[in-house]
Amino acid sequence: MPAPALHVDGLTKRYGNGPDATTAVDDLSFTVERGEVFGLLGPNGAGKSTTLDVLVGYQRPTDGHVDVLGLDPTTEPAAVRERTGVLPDGYGVYPERSGRAHVEYVATARGVDLDPTTWLERVDLGDAASRPAGEYSKGMRQRLAFAMALVGDPDLLVLDEPSTGLDPEGVATVRERIEAASDRGTTVVLSSHRLAQVERVCDRLAVVHDGSLLAVDDLASLRNAYGLDADRVRAGVDTRPDGVRERVSAVDGVTAVSVDDDVVRVECTERAKKPALDAIETTGATVVDVDVDRPSLEELFLRIADDDATATGHDVVARTGESR
């Protein structure tokens, strides 16, 4: 079995000394397999950006060890970055240089002789390749920075808030490029406050809070572990059914049933959805419309944070939408 792409063991990063020292990352440990898309999820100040900076050698850890593609970014930062595409949060462009010039600079540094426009076309900037980057919108600048990270199809992509400033079309483009990179075998590590993007592209995710790792696993396993794996089914019926609560509750996999006039709400496993709907119709009612949703990733994050707060006495994070 090949060695993992990343192995983080006891990573700790403190700023300052003595009683005034600030701990940004506290004893963080996780492993990322090759070709995996791995997400870091947490609020502002959780330590996500610091962790990414250590991975590519921009910062040195105070304690612990990090292995990136078989290299130590503390002692071999140049070798790590030769094989890594990096999208930092808040990248600033050179306003007088064209988009093509930005990409060409990276291509030259990496020894890639493919036409720079190739990488711009991947992020839908081919038509703007000759324009000065200072004329780009915020979203275009973000896509330019992403194109620079993609140059040469690196072995590792480290993306800090890759969807910043993007409209829905731009978000979709970034997601498609991440998926395509993973399909080629590239390992992707990203942080994002766009929870829907994390949910759609990440194979596994790590939840961090106050620099500490609260949980790490694939999304399905985390939902199951924290009791949020049930589907929520809203079934509209043509008439209020008699005895529906008892009949649907008897279906294996159903955990909750409520009735409100012409609406039956059911929480159940995915496999129980059809049997539950069939059970509704055994009462003589007809199901006329069905909506299904699952607990959101934000709900999962808050459940994890709440469990940690209960165990440690820490304050619970109120909003993941502000995370960075």
N, C-alpha and C positions, 0 to 999 in steps of 0.2 A: 504494500500500500504506500503510495507516495506521501512524502512529508507534507504537512499542512502548509498553506501559503503564509499564514500568520500564526504565531504563537505568542501570546502576551501572558506573562507570568509575574504576578505581584506588582504590576506597574503602579508606582506612586510618584506624583509630581507635586512638590511643595515650592512655594515662592517665599523668599525671606527666611529668617532664622529666628530661633527662640520663640517667645510667647506670641510674637506678632506674625509668625509664619502662617501662610494660607495654603491649605491643602486643596489642590484642584482635582487631583485624581488619587484615590485611596485604595491601594491593594487590588487593582483590577486584573482579572485573569480570564482569558477566553481564547479559543482557537477558531480559525477560519480555514475551511478546506479550499483547495484549489478549484476555481470555477464557481465558487459560491458567491451569492449576493448577500452581504451581511449588513444589517442596519443598526445604527446606534440611535436610540430613542431616549429623550429626556428633556427637561426644561432648560431654560437659559441658566448657564452657570453649572450645568451638571458635569462638565468635564469632557464633553464630546470632542470639541475642537482641539483641546489640549492633547487628547489621546491620538487624534489623527496627526497632529504636528509631531508627536514622538515617533509615530510609525514611519514617517518619511524623513526623520532626522532633523527637523526644524528646531526641535527642543530635545534636551537630554533629560532622561528620567532621573529622579532623585534616588529611587530604589526600584528593584525589580529588573526584569529582563524582557526584551522584545526581539523576536526573530521574524524577519520579513524576507520571504523568498530564500531562506537559508542564509540570510545576511543579518548583521547587527547594525541597525541604522545609527547607533551611537558612534561606532568606530568606522563604519563604511557608508556614510550618508550618500556620497556621490554614486556608489555602486547601486544602492537602493533606488535612487531617483532615476538612474538610467533605465530602469525596468518598470518605472511607475509613472502613471499619468496623474497629475494632481490638479484638482479644482478647489482652490481655497475660497473661503467665504469672503465676499466683498472684493473680488479681484479688480484691480484698477488697470484700465487699458491705457496705451499711449495714444492720445487723441489725434496726433498728426499722422500716425502710421495706419496703413490700410489693414483690413482684416487679413488679407493674404500675407502681408509683411509679418504680422503677429505669428501666424502659423508657420511661415517660412523660417522664422527665428528658431522655433522649437524643433522643426524638422532638421535644420542644420546641426543643432546641438546634439540631436539623437542619431545623426547620420542617415536620415530617411530621405531618399531622393524622389519620392512620389510627389506629383503636383500638389502644392498646398491647397488648391481649390477642392481637391478630393475630400479633404477633411471638413471644409466649410460646407460642402454639399450635404454631408451627413447630418448636419444640423440646420439645413435649409437656409444657409447664408451664401450659397454660390453666387447669386445675383448681386450680392453686396460685397463681393470679395475685394473690389478695387476702391471702395469708399473708405474715407478716413474713419477710424473707429470712434472718433469724437462725435461723428454724426449718427452713430448707432443709438437706438433706444436702449433702455436698461435691459430689456429682455434680450435684445440682439447682442449686447456686450456679454451677457451671461452665456449665451450660446457660443459666442466666440471663445470664451474661456474654456468652455466644455470641449470645443473642437481642438483646442490646444492640448487638452489632457488626452484626447484620443489619438494624437499623432503617433504613428508607428505601431498601433495596436499593442500597447504595453501589457505586461503580464499582470499588473495590478493597477486598478483605478481607485484613487482615494478622493472622494467627492464630499465636500463640506457644503451642505445646503445647495444641492445642484439645481433646485427649481426656483431659487430666489429671483423675483422679478419677472417670471415667465407667465404668459397667458396659458389657457388650457391647451392650445395647440402646441405651444413650446414645451409644456410639461409632458405631453404625449410623445413628442420627439425625443426628449431626454430619456423617458422610460423605454422607448423602443431601442435607443442606442445602448442603454444599460443591458437590456435583454439580449441584444445582438452580441455585445461584448462577452457576456456570460456564456452564450452558446459557443463562442470561439474558444472558451477555456480561460478567459480573463477572470481574475478574482476582483470583486467590487466590494469596497467598504464605503458606506455612505452614512451621513447624518442628515436628517431632514425633519422639519416641523410639519411638512405636508404628510399627515398620517395616512391618507389614502394612497400616496405613492409608496410609502414604506410597506404598506399592506400588500400592494399589487406586485412589487418587484423583488422583495427580500425573501430569501429562502429561510433565513433565521434572523432574529433580532436580539439585541441586548438592551435591556432597560437600565439606565443609569440615573442616579439621583444623588446630589451632593458628592459627586466623585466616586460613588460606590456602585457596584454592580448589584442590582436587585433581582434580576432574572435574565436568563439567556436560553433560548430554545426556538423551535419553529413556532409559527403563530398558532397552528392547530393545537399543539401540545400546551402552549401557554393558556389558550382559551379553556382547555380542559382542566388544567391545573387550578385555575382560578374561578371555575364554575361559570364560565361565559361561553360555553360551546353550544348552547341551544339556539336553534332557529326560532324566530318570532313570526308566527303565521297569523295573518289577519284575514279571516274568511268572511266575506259578505254573503248573507243568505236571504232568500226571498221571504222568509217568515221566521219568527222567533221559534226555535226548535225546543220541544219539550224533552227533558232528560238528557240533553246533549252533554252537560258537564260530566255526568256519570259515565256515559258511553265513551267519550273521548279520553277521559282520565284512565280508563281501563286499557288503552292502547299502550303497548310496550314502547318506552322511549319518550312518552309525554310526561312533562314535569309540572305543567300548570295549565289551567283552562279557566277562562272567564267569558261571560256572556253579557252583551249589552244590546238589547233589542235585536237588531238584524245583523249584528257583528259578533263573531266568535273568535276569540284570541287564544292562541295555543303556543306554548313554548315546548319544543320537542327536538329530538335529534333529527338529522337530515333524513334518515331512513324511515322515521315515523311520520313524516309529513303526509304522504299519500294515505296511509292507513287512518290517520287522524281525520283527513278530509272525507274519506269514505265513511268513517264513523259518524260524522255530522249528518251525512245524507241518509244514514239508516234511520234517522229520526223522522224522515219525511220531508225535511227541508232540502232545498236545492242551493248548492254553492254557486253564486253568480259571479264572484270575483275573488281573487286571492292576491295578497301582497306578502312577500317574505323578506325579512331582513335579519341581520345578525348583529349582536352587540358590537359597537364600533371599537376601533383600536384605541380611541381615546378612553372609552369605558374600561378597556383592559388595562391601560396604563394607570388610570386612577385607582383601579382595584389593587394593582400591584403596589402602587405607592401608598395606598391606604393600609394595606397589610403590613408594609414596612414601618409605617408611622405607628401602628398599633404595637408592633414589636419593639420599636426603639424609642418611641416618644417624640420622634421628629414631626415637624409640620408636614401636612399633606400638600402636594402640588395641586394648585387649583385649575391651571389651564395649560394643556400641552400645546395649544396653538401658538403660544408665545415662545416656544422652545427654539433654541439655536444649536 
